[in-house]
Amino acid sequence: MVHVDDGARDDVPRPVADVLKQLKPSPEIWHKLTVEAGPDGITANRPASIDPLNSWLYDLWLCERVASALGA
């Protein structure tokens, strides 16, 4: 699990960490976004009450980049 506004952790696969390093700080977009990946897929989650920009589109974009980096 990665909290995008906190950056990648040490246990994140290198290709995913590389994707996250390319993101510029943008608290209004990445605030409280959590991304998880596993054998069943990739999910992005954030509290709906703090999403005035309908950031689901950014979340989808990021999940697609993570999937691509992992060769999926």
C-alpha positions in Angstrom: 0.0 0.0 0.0 1.2 3.5 -0.9 -0.1 6.8 0.4 0.7 8.8 -2.7 1.2 12.1 -1.0 3.8 10.5 1.3 5.8 8.9 -1.5 6.9 5.3 -2.1 7.9 3.0 0.7 10.9 0.7 0.6 8.7 -2.4 -0.1 7.2 -0.9 -3.2 8.5 -2.6 -6.5 11.1 -0.5 -8.2 9.0 0.2 -11.4 6.1 1.5 -9.2 8.5 3.7 -7.1 9.9 5.1 -10.4 6.3 6.1 -11.5 5.7 7.8 -8.1 9.0 9.7 -8.3 7.8 11.2 -11.6 4.8 12.8 -9.9 5.1 16.4 -8.9 3.9 17.4 -5.4 0.2 18.4 -5.8 -1.6 18.2 -2.5 -4.9 19.1 -4.0 -4.7 16.1 -6.3 -2.9 13.4 -4.3 -4.2 14.2 -0.8 -5.1 11.1 1.1 -4.9 8.9 -1.9 -4.0 5.3 -1.1 -3.1 2.8 -3.9 -2.9 -0.9 -3.3 -1.8 -3.7 -5.8 -1.9 -7.4 -5.5 -2.9 -10.5 -7.4 -6.5 -9.4 -7.7 -5.6 -6.0 -9.3 -4.9 -2.4 -8.4 -7.2 -0.1 -6.3 -7.1 3.6 -5.5 -9.0 4.9 -2.5 -9.6 8.3 -0.9 -12.3 9.7 1.3 -15.1 11.0 -0.9 -15.7 13.9 1.4 -12.3 15.5 0.5 -12.6 15.1 -3.2 -14.0 18.4 -4.6 -12.2 18.0 -7.9 -13.6 14.5 -8.7 -10.1 13.2 -8.6 -11.1 9.7 -9.5 -9.9 10.5 -13.0 -6.4 11.2 -11.7 -6.6 8.0 -9.6 -7.5 6.0 -12.7 -4.6 7.7 -14.6 -2.2 6.7 -11.8 -3.5 3.1 -11.6 -3.0 2.7 -15.4 0.6 4.0 -15.1 1.2 1.5 -12.2 -0.3 -1.4 -14.2 1.9 -0.4 -17.2 5.0 -0.2 -15.1 4.3 -3.7 -13.7 3.8 -5.1 -17.2 0.1 -5.7 -16.8 
